[in-house]
Amino acid sequence: MRSSFIATTGLALVFGLGATVPAAAQDGYQTPPPEVTDIVTRAPAPRVSISPDNDLILLMEREALPPVADLARPMEKLAGIRLDASINDRYGTRAFVGLSLQDIATGEVRAIDLPANADISDVAWSTDGSKIVFTNTRADAMDVHVLNTASGAVATLMTGGVNPVFQSPSWLPGGSLLTLAIPSDRGAKPIESLTPQGPAIQDASGGQEAQTRTFQNLLENPHDEAMFKWLATSQPVIMDADGSNKRMVGEPRIYTSVSASPDGQYLLMEWINEPFSYQVPWYRFPRTSAIYTMDGDLVSTIVEQPLADALPVQGVVTGRRNIQWHPGEDAMLMWVEAQDGGDPRTESDNRDNVLAFEAPFTGEGRVLARLEDRASGAMGIEGTDDLIVYEYDRDTRELRQTLVDVRDGDASRELGLRNVQDAYNDPGSPLMTTNEYGKYVARNVDGKLLLTGSGATPEGLRPFLRRFDLASLETEEVWRNSGEQLESVIDVVTEDGSEFITFYESPTNPGNVKLYSDGGERFLTNFPDPHPELTGIKRELVTYTREDGVELTATLYLPPEYKEGEKVPVVVWAYPREFNNAATAGQNRDSPYRFTRIGGYSHLFFLTQGYAVLDRASMPVVGSDPETVNDTFIEQVVSNAQAAVDFTVERGFGDGVRLGVGGHSYGAFMTAHLLARSDLFRAGIARSGAYNRTLTPFGFQAERRIFWDTPETYYRLSPFMAANMINEPVLFIHGDNDSNSGTFPQQSERMFAAVKGTGGTARLVMLPHEDHGYRGRESVLHTLHEMFEWFDAHVKNAEVQEGG
């Protein structure tokens, strides 16, 4: 373990008037039934990574849930991130605890000898697959190691002194390594004085809008600034793969990115400058981007971006942004520049331009592409200097792909245009590979790209592998998933895609890697069922229609030993999403052949307690104008819920009475609305939600308008304002260290107080040291205990009228 700090075991539980109080409620952490606890505490299967040359599999072993004590370690909340000062890294629990290499041809598995109590992260293959770099975290430092994949030997390149806050160790062209290190002369850790140096002061300039969302973990005072500088300042170091020939490049700064040109001659270095801000995270701080030689000599300053604390909602900075190397050119630098002032509300036929130049990296640059909509990414293509440029229209939700000829812009042409919410017409995404420079690019064989996609259909997902001809724009299907399993391509063995590797799962197979080669197929891994005692769970994709004709989908789970016609209590679990039209809202995005994996604090554990679960029940909010779609949010989610409830009765497994509803985050927000605005459910569970939208005044989720534009919308969309209308019992659960934007722990505390104060039945569970999602073993088990107790008391045992 990284640390041995003792966690506080007392759990603050507050009860509403008239609430049913489970036994031993004040006795600290509780656990669900033993059979559930046993499943939750099992270690998951290893994570799998295929080598670049497709001859080895790296198996990265994971541990079961860590104790809350691991989450109780001290953390620094600075500039929008959480840092662990003891190791000078992002705050978190152990990633991987072991490594093994499996030979694809023979199946032989070799365990890698690692330090005791290994905490492995930042794993990266070298371009030729001969080596793997990774870090190991100790109690008070991080080390850098390199694994020789042929011999299995592990060499230590750095013992302590690593600073991966913004960038992990990475391979450079030619096989050397770049690591950001702690400066040797950075001095002692800043100590906060008990005597304030003065007030924390912020200014606002009249006439300048600064519509920032409700970010958390921001800087608050001069001590925070000093701690951020101390922890985030790094020194770039280049070394050979065996750790020799170490040399420092540039001076210590708060580097956010250092990347080499494909030819290995230059470094693009980007760093944060002062003054910092107490209003926005680090990625909006002033920053400089500059080109240096590999010896650390300045070549050219590309941009000096000022503090971006006054961007419009969903806006971007003006000037050069998204600066990166062209992956297929020796040393071509590309970037994007807004043509609409960075404001999406401005009418414009040319929102962004993509520009580039080469050494000596001076001048205005030449335009590679003029985009009608906002740039959303660029991808190189193996063996060419062409680019696939993506642009996104936030109003129509359309994504355009353009093939850009960087030498002749007039030769550029559109490859496709689609609504990103239209799953049935998703053509797939290119499979990636590393080129001769070690840069990721789209695989290209004789002018054809290999595309993989989920293959959504009305009957369920049918993933595919396709060839896409860049000249004719015609598509040829190489392979498509069929049969009673869900299988998707994760890599190809041959360039043309005729031999490939898939991830395979079925109702009885938890997920394993499979090879298609020489006309045959065989499994490369044999991970066992993590919970064989649950194999009797029945899973089915279902469709039903809401009152206005919008088609809805859900995944229905029936408990083990369920008998047809039997009526059981039902849990409806959902998360609302916005759509431009009803056709895409009703599309099926799941598979009937997926393995039913249950772990953590999943609501699917209700199946073990005799409940049916209508999971991922469609909660679309449909509107042609994304600007005003939320005006009918409440009416639409109530209509969606009514359709779901009607389905449970018509199908015969539900009695229309013993119904509970729940959700996490935005799903919790939905749950509170359903309890306030309908009488469809006997009780609800709302985890880590936001309930008072006036506390998120500059937009939330997909809402673009700010509070002062439409205060009536923010008021009506706040379940807090309708707390007096919640006349069904509601369980609120929240991590008391939630870092998610908008879902402050106070949201649940105030909502609970509102329900309690207006005579409702409620329960509030604040989980110590937990974030937006819950990770600690005790917290996860206690969450399941609370959920079971709540619905057993208020749903399962609800009285059903004779003949009801």
Protein Blocks (a to p, Z undefined) as FASTA:
>chain_A
ZZfcdcdfbdcddddehiacdehklnojadddfklmmmmmpccdddddddfklpaccddd
ddddddfklmmpccddeehiacdfklopaddddfbfcdcdddfknopacdddddehiace
hiacdfkopaccdddddfkbccdddddfknopacdfbgghiackloccdddehiiacddd
ddfklopaddddfbdfbdcdddddehiacdddddehiafbfklmmmmmmmmpccdddddf
kopaiacedjddddfbdcddfklpaccdddddddddfkbcfklgccddddddfkopafbd
fbdcdddfkbcehiacehjehiacdfkbfbdcdddddfelopakbgcfbfbccdddddeh
iajbpafbdcfbdcebdcddehiabdcdddddfklopacdddddfklmmlgccfbdcdfk
lmklcgbjadddddfkopacdddeehiacdddehiafkbccdddddddfklopacdfbdc
edjdddddfbdfbfnlpaccdddddfklgbiadddeehiacdfbdcdcfblmlmmpccdd
dddddfkopacdddddddehiaehiacdddddddddddfbfklmmpccbdfkbccddehj
bfklmmmnopacdehiacddcdfblklmmmmmmmmmmmmmmmmmmmmmmnopaghlaccd
ddehjlmmmmmmmmmmpckbfbdcdehiafbfklmmnoghjbfbdfklmmmlmmmmpmkl
mmmmmccdcdddddfkbfbghiafklmmmmmmmmmmnopacdddddehiafbdfbfklmm
mmmmmmmmmmmmmmmmpccdehZZ
